[in-house]
Amino acid sequence: MKIRKKKEINKSVRKSTRCYAIHDGKVVTIKYKNKERFNGWYDLPGGKIENGETADECAKREFYEETGLTVIDLENCGNLILEYPKKISDYTIFYIKAYEGISNPLENDNDVEIIDIEKLLMLDNKFICIKLVTLNNFFK
């Protein structure tokens, strides 16, 4: 009998951020409108941390690019690491305590929607980060 070793796969690690801003029972989300697979889906603002950029800088930049809103105060809530068959996603999660401006995304592939938390959580089949927020009780 031959025993085979499991082949080690060198997975790439993608470091990115996700931001949640909750005020008066509503959360700032982005709603994809031009993504073939995720058209009409909701997500939390955030994105890839660029070379030379801190997680805080990325959170502020991505929140602004995706929503048009400027972060005034944010809190780092820690990291969540998800391992997939071919990659690892390392998310730094931020709570946006205060922001200002008028929602108007710089990117054209999404809309901004400030949505009631209860309604958003009922859209679990259209909310990309549902596992992320329910796992960590961010909305409680």
N, C-alpha and C positions, 0 to 999 in steps of 0.2 A: 504494500500500500504506500502510495506517495502522498506526502503532505505538502501542499502548496502554500506558500506564504502569500498573504494578501498584498497585492501590488500597491506600493505607496504612491499616492498621487500628490504632486506638489501643487497645492491650490494657491491661487492668487488671493490676496487679501485686499478688499476694497474698503477704504476708510471713508466714511461719509457722516453726515449729520441728519437729524430729523428734529424739527422744531414744533412745539405745540404752544399755542397762545389761546388761553381760555379766559373769557370775560363775560359776566352776566349769563352764564349757561350756554354760551356759544363758543365755537372753536373756529379758528382761521384754517381753511383748507384750500388746496388747489384741486381743480377738477380738469382732468385731461380732456382735450377736445380734438387733438390731432394724432393721438397714438393709436395705431391700428389695434393692438391687443387690449389696450386699457382705455379706449375712448369712453368717456362718461364716468370713469372711475374717480374716486376721491383719494387724496393722499395728503400727508403732512408736508409742509414746505421743508426743503433740505436738499442736500446733494453731496457730490464728491469733494473731499478735501484736496485742494490743489497743492503741488509742491511748494514748500516754504510758507504755507498758510497754517495757522492754528485752527483748531476746531471751533473756537469762539469766532474767529474772523470768518470762517466758512459759513457758520450759522447765520451771522449777520448779513453776509453777502447773498447767500442763497435765499434767505427770507425776503430780502429786498428785491432781488431779481425775479422771484416767483410771485410776489404779492404787490410790490410797489410800496410796501410799508417799511418804515425805518425802525429798527430795534433800539429801544432806549435802555432797557434793563433785561438781562437774561440770566438764567441759573443753569449751570451744568448739572444734570441729573445722573450722570454716569454713562456707562457703555452697555450696549446689548450686542452680543456676537451671535450671528446666525450662520451655521455651516450648511452649505448646499453641496450636492455631489461634485461640482466642479469649481466652487469658489467659496470664500468666506466673506461675509459682510460684517464689518465692525462699525456699528452706529454709535455716535456720541449723541445723546439725547439732551435737548435743551428745553427748558420752560421759558417762554417769552413773557416776562412779568409786565412789561410795558412796551408799547409801540406807538408810532404816530404816522400820520399821512393819510392818503386816500388810496384805497386798493386799486391798483392799476399795474398789472404785471408787465415787466420789461420783455419777458419771453412771450411769444405768441402761441405756444403749444398748450397753454392751459388758461383757465379762468380762475379767479379767486371767488371763493364762496365762504361766507361766514355763516355757519350752520349750527342749529341747535344740536347739542351733544346727543341727546336722546335719539333724534332723527338720524344722525350720523351713525350711531352704533347699531341702528336697525338696518343700515345699508351694508352689513358685513360682507355681502357678496359683491359689493362695489367699492369697498374701502380697503385699499392696499395695506394700510398699517393697522388693521383691526387687531391682529395678534400682538403687535408691539404695544399698543395702548392698553389692551385688556390684560396682557401678561403682567404689566407693571402697575396696573391700577392708576394710570395717569389721569383718568377722568373722574376719579372718585374723590 
